[in-house]
Amino acid sequence: MRMLEGNYQRKIIIRALLLALIFSGIILLLFPNPKEYIYGLAFGTSINVLNFKLMAITMEKALHMPQSRIKKYVMGNYSIRYLIYGVMLSISALADYINFYAAAVGILMIKIVIQSAVFYDLISDVFRKKAK
């Protein structure tokens, strides 16, 4: 059984939010004043989930478009997503109550979840083959 079978988007988003909660718990234990780190992590993760959903919506709409409009539509939405990331990073760099590095880690949550799922599948396949 693969780690991300079924509704991929929902599973990835839920796992990213759970991972952010786990990181928040670790931050609560390690730092004496964790508020700015948790704000940064929450800010980065929420923007990352938003951009992941925007990417999914873009791809779903692009599938039903005429071939001549797809490239312009996808590139426009790609630019908007990167503009959102730029604004988010600028805000987290300027705001005293948001930790920039925690926000940057939040941006990576979806990528961490996807990469760890692939790594988990590879490792489980190796152990399954050895068991046979």
Order of alpha helices (4+ residues) and beta strands (2+ residues): alpha-alpha-alpha-alpha-alpha
